[in-house]
């Protein structure tokens, strides 16, 4: 790692990438503040799950959940 690759002071990278976490949380809150958009995306997801790609999406969901108990 060169000095230009190092995070700036106060930034933790990797598992503790606080800057990315803050950005994600801000964007997630912005999206959630629009219930009509959330409902539209939920309907799109439901249609995808019930459509031809449903089996592939379910396999991906199961695979991504391995080792990550709810």
C-alpha positions in Angstrom: 0.0 0.0 0.0 1.4 3.4 -1.0 0.8 6.5 1.0 -1.7 7.6 -1.7 -3.7 4.4 -1.1 -4.1 5.0 2.6 -7.5 6.4 3.8 -7.5 10.0 5.1 -7.3 10.6 8.8 -10.5 9.5 10.5 -11.6 7.2 7.7 -11.6 3.5 8.4 -11.6 1.3 5.3 -12.6 -2.3 4.8 -15.1 -3.8 7.3 -15.4 -0.4 9.0 -15.8 1.9 6.0 -17.7 4.6 7.9 -18.0 7.0 4.9 -19.6 4.4 2.7 -21.9 3.3 5.6 -23.1 6.9 6.1 -23.7 7.4 2.4 -25.7 4.2 2.2 -27.8 5.1 5.2 -28.5 8.6 3.8 -29.5 7.2 0.4 -31.6 4.4 2.1 -33.4 7.0 4.3 -34.1 9.2 1.2 -35.6 6.2 -0.7 -37.7 5.1 2.3 -39.1 8.7 2.6 -41.0 8.1 -0.7 -43.6 5.4 0.1 -44.9 5.5 -3.5 -41.5 4.6 -4.8 -41.0 1.9 -2.2 -44.4 0.4 -3.2 -43.5 0.5 -6.9 -40.2 -1.3 -6.3 -41.9 -3.9 -4.1 -44.3 -4.6 -6.9 -41.4 -4.9 -9.4 -39.7 -7.3 -7.1 -42.8 -9.4 -6.6 -43.3 -9.6 -10.4 -39.7 -10.6 -10.9 -40.0 -13.4 -8.2 -43.2 -14.7 -9.9 -41.8 -14.4 -13.4 -39.3 -16.5 -15.4 -36.3 -15.3 -13.4 -38.0 -16.3 -10.1 -36.1 -19.6 -9.6 -32.7 -17.9 -10.3 -33.5 -15.1 -7.9 -34.5 -17.5 -5.2 -31.2 -19.5 -5.7 -29.3 -16.3 -5.4 -31.2 -15.3 -2.2 -30.5 -18.7 -0.6 -26.8 -18.6 -1.6 -26.3 -15.0 -0.3 -28.0 -16.0 3.0 -25.6 -18.9 3.7 -23.7 -18.1 6.9 -25.9 -15.1 7.6 -28.6 -16.1 10.0 -31.6 -13.8 10.3 
